[in-house]
Amino acid sequence: MKEHQAALSAIGTRITQCTESSRRAIDEVLPEFTITASAEVPAMISVLQSTVRPDKFTEYMNLVKTEIFPAAKKSGLKEFSVATERFGGPNTLVVSVSGINAYADIDEGFGVEEALGKEGYQHLLQKARPLIIESERDIFRYLPDLSYLPPTPAK
């Protein structure tokens, strides 16, 4: 046991030495804006983080409710969720996560963009952009050999 603790300590030290900066955030996933249609882990996820103008937060969440989430459902996404930041950042940060199959999905348009079409999606962006300070999209690929998934709870 002590040898494992020493090895873990060495790994932690090495990670710290290689880290320029870090940030810890706690988000609250909003179940009313969540789609989980598959038990499988998506091959990739698209994570869109949007910092909403404080005075426009309610308006933005209404847009999520009336246009963005219905379009995500219509698109047939198997994984989609919306969360809001609770600790570690501004409370006006909204995080949207979409499961995707391949990088080609990004080029072709997926999820909300696919459901609304190019013109409808541009119309949605025209409504959303004035409500947002900044947005950032990251794409993450699932690597099973480097991942830990907790065991599925027994029913």
C-alpha positions as CSV (number, residue, x, y, z in Angstrom):
1,M,0.0,0.0,0.0
2,K,2.8,2.4,0.8
3,E,4.5,1.8,-2.5
4,H,1.2,2.7,-4.3
5,Q,0.9,5.9,-2.2
6,A,4.4,6.9,-3.1
7,A,3.8,6.2,-6.8
8,L,0.6,8.3,-6.7
9,S,2.4,11.1,-4.9
10,A,5.1,11.1,-7.5
11,I,2.5,11.2,-10.3
12,G,0.8,14.1,-8.6
13,T,4.0,16.0,-8.2
14,R,4.9,15.5,-11.9
15,I,1.4,16.7,-13.0
16,T,1.8,19.8,-10.8
17,Q,5.3,20.5,-12.3
18,C,3.8,20.4,-15.8
19,T,0.8,22.5,-15.1
20,E,0.7,26.2,-16.1
21,S,-2.7,26.9,-14.6
22,S,-5.8,25.1,-13.5
23,R,-9.4,25.9,-12.7
24,R,-12.0,24.0,-10.8
25,A,-15.6,24.6,-11.5
26,I,-18.8,23.1,-10.2
27,D,-21.7,23.2,-12.7
28,E,-25.4,22.3,-12.1
29,V,-26.8,20.2,-14.9
30,L,-30.4,21.3,-15.6
31,P,-32.5,18.1,-16.0
32,E,-35.2,19.9,-17.9
33,F,-32.6,20.5,-20.7
34,T,-31.0,17.1,-20.8
35,I,-31.3,14.3,-23.3
36,T,-29.8,10.9,-22.5
37,A,-31.0,8.5,-25.2
38,S,-28.1,6.0,-25.0
39,A,-26.2,4.3,-22.3
40,E,-23.0,4.4,-24.5
41,V,-20.4,7.0,-24.1
42,P,-20.3,9.3,-27.2
43,A,-17.2,9.0,-29.3
44,M,-16.7,12.8,-28.9
45,I,-18.4,15.7,-27.2
46,S,-18.7,19.3,-28.1
47,V,-18.7,21.6,-25.1
48,L,-19.9,25.2,-25.7
49,Q,-19.3,27.6,-22.8
50,S,-21.2,30.9,-23.1
51,T,-20.8,33.7,-20.7
52,V,-24.2,35.5,-20.8
53,R,-24.6,39.2,-20.0
54,P,-25.9,39.4,-16.5
55,D,-28.9,41.6,-17.4
56,K,-29.8,39.1,-20.3
57,F,-29.5,35.8,-18.4
58,T,-33.2,35.2,-18.0
59,E,-33.7,36.1,-21.7
60,Y,-31.0,33.7,-22.7
61,M,-32.4,30.8,-20.6
62,N,-35.8,31.5,-22.2
63,L,-34.1,31.1,-25.6
64,V,-32.7,27.8,-24.4
65,K,-36.2,26.7,-23.3
66,T,-38.1,27.8,-26.4
67,E,-35.7,27.3,-29.3
68,I,-32.3,25.7,-28.5
69,F,-33.5,22.7,-26.5
70,P,-36.5,21.9,-28.8
71,A,-34.1,22.0,-31.7
72,A,-31.6,19.7,-29.9
73,K,-34.5,17.2,-29.3
74,K,-35.6,17.5,-33.0
75,S,-32.1,16.9,-34.2
76,G,-32.0,13.4,-32.7
77,L,-29.0,14.0,-30.5
78,K,-28.5,11.1,-28.2
79,E,-26.6,13.2,-25.6
80,F,-27.3,16.8,-24.9
81,S,-27.3,18.8,-21.7
82,V,-27.3,22.4,-20.4
83,A,-25.6,23.3,-17.1
84,T,-25.0,26.6,-15.3
85,E,-21.9,27.4,-13.3
86,R,-22.4,27.4,-9.6
87,F,-18.8,27.7,-8.2
88,G,-15.5,28.6,-9.8
89,G,-16.7,31.1,-12.4
90,P,-19.4,33.6,-13.2
91,N,-22.9,32.4,-12.4
92,T,-23.9,33.6,-15.9
93,L,-21.8,30.9,-17.6
94,V,-24.0,28.4,-19.4
95,V,-22.4,25.1,-20.6
96,S,-24.0,23.1,-23.4
97,V,-22.7,19.6,-24.1
98,S,-23.6,17.6,-27.3
99,G,-22.5,14.1,-28.1
100,I,-21.0,13.7,-31.6
101,N,-19.7,10.8,-33.6
102,A,-16.9,12.2,-35.6
103,Y,-15.1,15.4,-36.6
104,A,-17.1,15.3,-39.9
105,D,-20.2,16.0,-37.9
106,I,-18.8,19.4,-37.0
107,D,-18.2,20.3,-40.7
108,E,-21.7,19.1,-41.7
109,G,-23.5,20.8,-38.8
110,F,-25.0,18.8,-36.1
111,G,-27.5,19.1,-33.3
112,V,-29.3,22.5,-33.2
113,E,-27.7,23.6,-36.5
114,E,-28.8,20.5,-38.2
115,A,-32.4,20.7,-36.9
116,L,-32.8,24.4,-37.8
117,G,-31.0,24.4,-41.2
118,K,-28.4,27.0,-42.1
119,E,-30.8,29.9,-42.4
120,G,-32.7,29.0,-39.2
121,Y,-29.5,28.5,-37.3
122,Q,-28.2,32.0,-38.5
123,H,-31.5,33.5,-37.3
124,L,-31.0,31.8,-33.9
125,L,-27.5,33.2,-33.7
126,Q,-28.8,36.7,-34.4
127,K,-31.1,36.3,-31.4
128,A,-28.4,34.8,-29.1
129,R,-25.3,36.9,-29.9
130,P,-26.6,40.2,-28.3
131,L,-27.2,38.2,-25.1
132,I,-23.7,36.7,-24.8
133,I,-20.4,38.3,-23.8
134,E,-18.3,35.5,-25.2
135,S,-18.4,31.8,-26.2
136,E,-15.9,29.1,-26.5
137,R,-16.3,25.6,-28.0
138,D,-14.0,22.7,-27.2
139,I,-14.2,19.2,-28.7
140,F,-13.1,16.3,-26.6
141,R,-12.6,12.7,-27.9
142,Y,-13.3,9.8,-25.6
143,L,-10.3,7.5,-25.1
144,P,-11.4,4.4,-23.2
145,D,-7.9,3.4,-22.2
146,L,-7.3,6.7,-20.5
147,S,-10.7,7.1,-18.9
148,Y,-12.4,6.0,-15.8
149,L,-16.1,5.4,-15.7
150,P,-17.8,4.6,-12.4
151,P,-19.6,1.3,-12.3
152,T,-23.2,1.3,-13.4
153,P,-25.4,1.3,-10.3
154,A,-27.5,-1.9,-9.7
155,K,-31.2,-1.5,-10.3
